[in-house]
Amino acid sequence: MDVDVCGIASTAEEALKLATLHNPDFVLMDVRLHGERDGIDAALDIYNADPDTRVIFVTGSREQETMDRIAMDHPAATLFKPITHVQLRRTIEQVIQ
């Protein structure tokens, strides 16, 4: 897809460190991460550090509470698992334009 992956994080803290270090154009963020804080928490930290970094949430949950939290967190897009290569490509292209 002609993008560089700067890293993979399994915790919110790792995600923030990677985003701060690499300043990516976008982040693919799974809602569920290891540890006490989830991907929504990590995305908010990333947004607060750099509002120009766009976050694409990836989730298998359609629970209203999760969707409400995502909506408050400046999402560039939300993808629901399972996602296809075509969905991912189109979403990334839209987000980085």
SULDA-V433426 format. One line per field, one symbol per residue. ss: DSSP state (H for helix, E for strand, C for the rest). psi: psi as a letter, one per 20 degrees, with the letter a starting at -180 (. if undefined). Layout:
ss->???
psi->???
This chain:
ss->CCCCCCCCCCEHHHHHHHHHHHCCCEEEEECCCECCCCHHHHHHHHHHHCCCCEEEEEECCCCHHHHHHHHCCCCCEEEECCCCHHHHHHHHHHHHC
psi->jlqppirpqirhghgggghggimqhrpooqhprqahqahggghgggghhniioppoqpqipjphgghggghiklphrpppqqqrhggggggggghi.
